[in-house]
Amino acid sequence: MNYIEKIRARGRDANPFFSLMGIDVVEIEDGDAVISMKVRPDMQNGEGWLQGGIFTALADEAMVLAIYPLLERNERLATISEHTTFISGAREGILYAAGRVVKRGRRVIFAEGEVRSGGRDGKILSRTTAAFAVGRE
């Protein structure tokens, strides 16, 4: 069973990070994925805002879920580089992270992720771009 099959069968329990953070998978398609997470007080920084690394982690996970359906069974993925621009903060509520594949090459896949509040079409909080290396077993 590959990663996406595990996610579809077991939901957040297939990924220990999803269980820790309370992340739910909303949608997985070829090249697109959406996840959601409720902001908890223990995720906030000393100023009461969601800690910035969590925005990047959410976008990263959404991008990876968007990429995995495009991989062959013997291919694996590793993040090469990632850049996040923080646009607005969050203190509470449910956040939605959407990932999409921009370009698939043989060895590198480029993707974009956005984190929003108030639903998939809500206020944009951050944008992330990333490059992922494709390896073979």
C-alpha positions in Angstrom: 0.0 0.0 0.0 1.5 3.4 -1.0 1.3 6.6 1.0 -1.8 8.0 -0.7 -3.6 4.6 -0.3 -2.8 4.7 3.4 -4.1 8.3 3.7 -7.3 7.4 1.9 -7.8 4.3 4.1 -6.7 5.6 7.5 -7.0 9.4 7.2 -4.8 11.3 9.6 -3.7 8.2 11.4 -1.5 7.3 8.3 0.8 10.2 9.1 2.0 10.8 12.7 2.5 14.5 12.0 -1.2 14.8 10.9 -2.2 13.1 14.1 -0.1 15.4 16.2 -1.3 18.6 14.6 -4.9 17.5 14.0 -4.7 17.8 10.2 -7.5 16.4 8.1 -7.3 15.5 4.5 -10.1 17.3 2.6 -9.2 16.4 -1.0 -6.5 14.6 -3.0 -6.4 14.7 -6.8 -3.7 14.3 -9.4 -1.7 17.5 -9.0 -4.0 19.1 -6.3 -4.7 18.6 -2.7 -6.4 20.3 0.3 -5.9 19.7 4.0 -7.3 21.5 7.0 -6.3 22.1 10.6 -7.8 23.8 13.6 -5.5 26.3 15.3 -4.9 25.4 19.0 -3.5 27.6 21.8 -0.4 25.3 22.0 0.5 26.2 18.4 0.8 29.9 19.2 3.9 31.9 19.7 4.6 34.2 22.7 2.5 37.0 21.0 -0.6 34.8 20.6 -0.2 34.2 16.8 0.1 30.8 15.1 3.8 30.0 14.9 5.1 30.7 11.4 6.7 27.3 10.7 3.3 25.8 10.9 2.1 27.7 7.8 5.1 26.3 6.0 4.5 22.8 7.3 0.8 22.9 6.2 1.7 24.1 2.7 4.5 21.5 2.4 2.1 18.6 3.4 -0.5 19.8 0.9 2.0 20.1 -1.9 3.3 16.6 -1.1 -0.2 15.1 -1.2 -0.8 16.9 -4.6 2.4 15.3 -5.9 2.1 11.7 -4.7 -0.7 10.6 -7.1 1.6 11.6 -10.0 4.5 9.3 -8.8 5.2 5.8 -10.0 5.2 3.1 -7.4 9.0 3.0 -7.2 9.5 6.8 -6.9 10.0 8.7 -3.7 10.0 12.4 -2.9 12.3 14.7 -0.9 12.0 18.5 -0.5 15.0 20.3 -2.1 14.0 23.9 -1.3 11.1 25.8 0.0 10.2 29.5 0.4 7.3 30.9 2.3 5.9 34.4 2.2 3.8 35.3 5.2 0.9 37.6 4.3 -1.3 37.6 7.4 -1.4 35.9 10.8 -3.9 33.6 12.5 -4.9 33.3 16.2 -7.8 30.8 15.9 -10.1 29.0 13.5 -9.7 26.4 10.9 -7.0 26.8 8.3 -7.0 25.3 4.8 -3.8 24.5 2.9 -4.0 23.9 -0.8 -1.1 22.4 -2.8 -0.8 22.2 -6.6 1.9 20.9 -8.9 3.3 23.6 -11.2 5.6 21.4 -13.3 6.7 17.8 -13.2 10.1 16.9 -14.6 11.9 13.5 -14.4 14.0 14.5 -11.4 12.4 17.6 -10.0 8.8 18.6 -9.3 7.8 22.3 -8.7 4.8 23.0 -6.6 2.9 25.9 -4.9 1.0 26.0 -1.7 -1.4 28.5 0.0 -2.8 28.6 3.5 -6.1 30.3 4.0 -8.5 31.0 6.9 -12.2 30.8 6.7 -12.4 28.1 4.1 -10.8 27.2 0.8 -11.7 30.6 -0.7 -11.0 32.5 2.5 -8.4 35.1 3.4 -4.9 34.2 2.2 -2.4 33.9 5.0 0.8 32.5 3.3 2.2 31.4 0.0 4.9 28.7 -0.4 6.8 27.6 -3.4 8.9 24.5 -3.4 11.1 22.1 -5.4 11.0 18.4 -4.7 13.6 15.8 -5.8 12.2 12.6 -7.3 14.2 9.5 -6.4 13.8 5.9 -7.3 14.0 2.8 -5.0 
